[in-house]
Structures are given as C-alpha cells and as structure tokens.
Amino acid sequence: MVKVYTSSIIDAPAERVWSVIRDFNGLPNWHPAIAESRIEQNHPSDKIGCVRNFSLKDGGRIRECLLALSDYDLSCTYSILESPMGVTDYVATLKLTPVTDGDRSFAEWSAEFDCPPERERELADLVGQGVFQGGFDALKERFGGR
C-alpha cells in the first residue's frame, strides 16, 4: 500500500476555500490539470455515491466516487473507479482546517493505493506533486497567495 500526504497553507479563510473545492464536480474550475467534468446520472455533486467522470488536459479520463463529504469537517473522501494510472484500491481525502493565526487555511490531501512495486515511487510523486501540490498551488494563486 502506497501512502501519499501533501499539505499547504492557503491565504484565505477555510470557509472560502471550501466553497470552491466542496463541489465534487468543480475540479475544472480550480485544478489546472482538469479539462472537463460531469456527474454521472445527473446526481447532485454532493450526493454520497455520486460518480464524477472527468478528462485531463493530457487526454486521460478518470472516474471517481464520492465516499464522504462533511461541511462540518471541511473534508471530502473519494475513491478512483477507473484511471489510466494503473492504481487499485485508491482512496483519497482532501481536508481544510482554519488557521487561527490569521485568515488562512491548512490544507491536507492524502491518498492510499496499490500499484505494481516498480511504479510506487513514480505514482507517489505524480499524485503528491502533480495532483495534490498542483491543486494547492492553483488554489493559492486563485486566492492571491504565492
């Protein structure tokens, strides 16, 4: 089992950042790697069990299922159903915590997954740096940081 963890500080109140990332179908609005997204079967994007089907700007397609969403904890958990990465049992959580010293957010994004042993490092770097840190960097830019 590969475990990936990335954290960052975003210079905006957690509730403002959450209003952007809470929408399970809203990835194209804030993540630079995502071209388009749709929720299958026209389910609401905050319904547990809904499936987002999105395409990457590099042409890949990924399907993910929303497992948990908490406005109280400012967190969401999802699993990958289909992906060109070659991972299995992928579960990730994105969580925000208000920073009490200023109007900032502590953002955490973690994942666990299985993959062939020879690809562990490559995929951990892709997920941690390319997906998670790439998303955090885009959020920082959106909220005037960096």
Disulfide bonds with the S-S distance in Angstrom:
none
